[in-house]
Amino acid sequence: MYICIVKIRAAIILSLMMPLLANPSEVHAQIESDSLILKRVLTYRQNMPVPLDSIRTNAYVRYHFKTEKRNFMLMAIPSMYVISRGRREYAGESYSSIYIENNMIKSVVRNLNTGTIPHHKNAMDIMMKYLMPDIYGVTMLDNQLLSPFNAYNVKLYRYDITRLTDTTVEILFRPKRHNTQLINGSAIVDAGSGKIIRIGFDGEYDMVNFHIDAIMGKDGFHSLMPKTCDIDATFHFIGNKIKASYRSVYDNPMFLPDSIVNSHDRHLMAEVRPEPLPENIRAIYHRDDSVRNTVDTVKIKKEESVWKKVLWNSFGDYVINRTNGNFGANKQGAFRISPILNPLYLSYSGRRGITYRFKLNGSYKFTLNKDISIGFNGGYSFKQRQFYFNVPIRFNYNKRRNGYIGIEVGNGNRITNSSIVDQVKNETLDSIDWDKMNLDYFKDLHLKFVCNYDLSAKWSLQPGLVFHRRSAVDKAGFILADRPVEYYSCAPSMQIQFRPSGWGGPVITTDYERGLNIGKADMEYERFEFDFSWRRQFHSLRGFSMRFGGGFYTSKSPNSYFLDYTNFREENIPGGWNDDWTGEFQLLNSNWYNASEYYMRGNVSYESPLMVLSRIPYVGRMMEIERIYMNVLFVEHLHPYIEYGYGFTNRFFSMGIFMATRNEKFDGFGCRFGFELFKDW
């Protein structure tokens, strides 16, 4: 019986192996053919010659929004305020000219914009970049979503290849781990060339679930871009649910002059529209036209109360939403204002507490080589009860050589200086209890002039002049001691910057500053600083950042009470994840920035979308980027001070956790938190 069972098993195994033994070369050829096809897809873009001239194409886009659920929180989302009330369905179209150079979009001119959204405004602008996915790039959508058809991302996906015909195959792709930067779907591919004919994929990013279907162009450069692209998206946020659909058509035959900008001419849109409107959008247009032409509606609009018209529209445009626009005869000027009231601009750190920030930017272009810009960056620290601001003004007189004249006005950290207090105590009566007075702290208002010019791609010179006015926070104590409450300094400066491999590599900077005795400014000093910084961006959204530097005072007059460095200072107006987290000391007490006549620092960080938390089920699928930090500092009495940190960012917030050691002893633990909601909206 046992021998019989063994024979049966041997017969089954032999029968299964017979096809392989009979023609092993076919099996090997099949495996080799599948891997070869995938290789052709991965190298298709590299084999495509770059067009010598710039390319102009036309893009037609139509959209449809349907609000299924909404509440008052929808008003706080940038670009969604306009559809947060009123109707629940909107539709519209746009027609734009796209200029492409070196396989990249150089500029976009929107010629036509029609639709039923009030005042021809836009909603859910973030979805526009989904309409032209870069299928062969490392990232598909503006440094987001890792493409499965780029060689650097192959290790992140699994592939199944099925032959459809003699010339076409279907490639199914799915991520090895669930993460918001990865997608899953399928593509129809030409087996001989590796050209993607059609692709469809699903993903979730920034609180938007989406499905994209794209039919690629037929030949040459156009085969790298979609000919048509359809998107079905669903947006969820705190009880709000909005469904959106888009369709874009490229390479349309009708070209419009660039003089037509943001026109709302429906008749012209009907002439350039490449295909008929679907029934649901025609119905929305008809309903909108009927409402507009109703006599009673016209009367109601005329009788609409002033407070409702002004308060609602102005409140939405200037208080909750980002505001931007153009001015000038040829729209040479531009401005951008961040929301005045927006909880998403709050951040938190253990040292500074809750901070609210605000930004305003404006610019005016005189010529292609000359322009002027002005900004206002403000922030209020609730824990420190201090308002910080910085106003940079910059006139570019030669943009080709990065030649500009800059002026910057701002208030810095409340710096400390115990030497002044010691002099006050020694030179006055002992009857006053100086320890109860807050004499160590001074406000710092600075004014800086610089003139920059690039001698070449490797060398830059930046002479400047810096003024400081430091005023005592507690003036009463200084008045009792008959001492001045304000201290002034004036110093010419020179910065020399060297870039060994041009703009794409490391930057070495030398700063020199010399305090002069001029008028009220009587602080004489000499200071040198050296700085090396390099940010290396690797493929698949990985990056490495390093910064090393030091500074010292070579001379200081007796009344030069304050120490102030260019490259070693606290960032008073904190930004989000991408600002300067990698070059800051997160837990260092602000007093240490002005307490030593020398410093040496080192900051390194490494970031990747798939590191630690990304490996945890459910949690990992929401992680966008993770980062590890190490910061080292040597100053007087700190030998050394070291910070270790780990941070991450997702669709909701960014967070960093840090631990510090001081002179090889544990010195503290803290965190940094910032909202990242709708940062790209």
Stockholm file with secondary structure:
# STOCKHOLM 1.0

chainA/1-681         MYICIVKIRAAIILSLMMPLLANPSEVHAQIESDSLILKRVLTYRQNMPVPLDSIRTNAYVRYHFKTEKRNFMLMAIPSMYVISRGRREYAGESYSSIYIENNMIKSVVRNLNTGTIPHHKNAMDIMMKYLMPDIYGVTMLDNQLLSPFNAYNVKLYRYDITRLTDTTVEILFRPKRHNTQLINGSAIVDAGSGKIIRIGFDGEYDMVNFHIDAIMGKDGFHSLMPKTCDIDATFHFIGNKIKASYRSVYDNPMFLPDSIVNSHDRHLMAEVRPEPLPENIRAIYHRDDSVRNTVDTVKIKKEESVWKKVLWNSFGDYVINRTNGNFGANKQGAFRISPILNPLYLSYSGRRGITYRFKLNGSYKFTLNKDISIGFNGGYSFKQRQFYFNVPIRFNYNKRRNGYIGIEVGNGNRITNSSIVDQVKNETLDSIDWDKMNLDYFKDLHLKFVCNYDLSAKWSLQPGLVFHRRSAVDKAGFILADRPVEYYSCAPSMQIQFRPSGWGGPVITTDYERGLNIGKADMEYERFEFDFSWRRQFHSLRGFSMRFGGGFYTSKSPNSYFLDYTNFREENIPGGWNDDWTGEFQLLNSNWYNASEYYMRGNVSYESPLMVLSRIPYVGRMMEIERIYMNVLFVEHLHPYIEYGYGFTNRFFSMGIFMATRNEKFDGFGCRFGFELFKDW
#=GR chainA/1-681 SS CHHHHHHHHHHHHHHHHHHHHHCHHHHHHHHHHHHHHHHHHHTTTTTSCCCSSCEEEEEEEEEEEEEEECCGGGGGSTTTGGGSSSCSEEEEEEEEEEEEETTEEEEEEEEEEEESSGGGCCSCGGGGGGGSCCTTSSBSSSSCSBCTTSGGGGGGEEEEEEECSSSEEEEEEEESSCCTTCCEEEEEEETTTCCEEEEEEEEEETTEEEEEEEEECSSGGGGGSEEEEEEEEEEEETTEEEEEEEEEEESCSCCCCTTCCSBCCHHHHHHHCSSCCCHHHHHHHHHHHHHHHCHHHHHHHHTCCHHHHHHHHHIIIIIISCEEEEESTTCCEEEEECCSSCGGGEEEETTTEEEEEEEEEEEEEEETTEEEEEEEEEEEETTTTEEEEEEEEEEEEEGGGTEEEEEEEEECCCEECHHHHHHHHHHSCTTSCGGGSCCSEEEEEEEEEEEEEESSSSEEEEEEEEEEEEEESSHHHHHHTTCCSEEEEEEEEEEEEECTTGGGSCEEEEEEEECBCBTTBCCCEEEEEEEEEEEEECSTTCEEEEEEEEEEEEEECTTCCCCCCSSSCCCSSCCCTTSSGGGSCSSCCGGGGGSCSEEEEEEEEEEESSSSGGGSTTTGGGEEEEEEEEEEEEETTEEEEEEEEEEEEESSEEEEEEEEEETTEEEEEEEEEEECTTTTC
#=GC SS_cons         CHHHHHHHHHHHHHHHHHHHHHCHHHHHHHHHHHHHHHHHHHTTTTTSCCCSSCEEEEEEEEEEEEEEECCGGGGGSTTTGGGSSSCSEEEEEEEEEEEEETTEEEEEEEEEEEESSGGGCCSCGGGGGGGSCCTTSSBSSSSCSBCTTSGGGGGGEEEEEEECSSSEEEEEEEESSCCTTCCEEEEEEETTTCCEEEEEEEEEETTEEEEEEEEECSSGGGGGSEEEEEEEEEEEETTEEEEEEEEEEESCSCCCCTTCCSBCCHHHHHHHCSSCCCHHHHHHHHHHHHHHHCHHHHHHHHTCCHHHHHHHHHIIIIIISCEEEEESTTCCEEEEECCSSCGGGEEEETTTEEEEEEEEEEEEEEETTEEEEEEEEEEEETTTTEEEEEEEEEEEEEGGGTEEEEEEEEECCCEECHHHHHHHHHHSCTTSCGGGSCCSEEEEEEEEEEEEEESSSSEEEEEEEEEEEEEESSHHHHHHTTCCSEEEEEEEEEEEEECTTGGGSCEEEEEEEECBCBTTBCCCEEEEEEEEEEEEECSTTCEEEEEEEEEEEEEECTTCCCCCCSSSCCCSSCCCTTSSGGGSCSSCCGGGGGSCSEEEEEEEEEEESSSSGGGSTTTGGGEEEEEEEEEEEEETTEEEEEEEEEEEEESSEEEEEEEEEETTEEEEEEEEEEECTTTTC
//
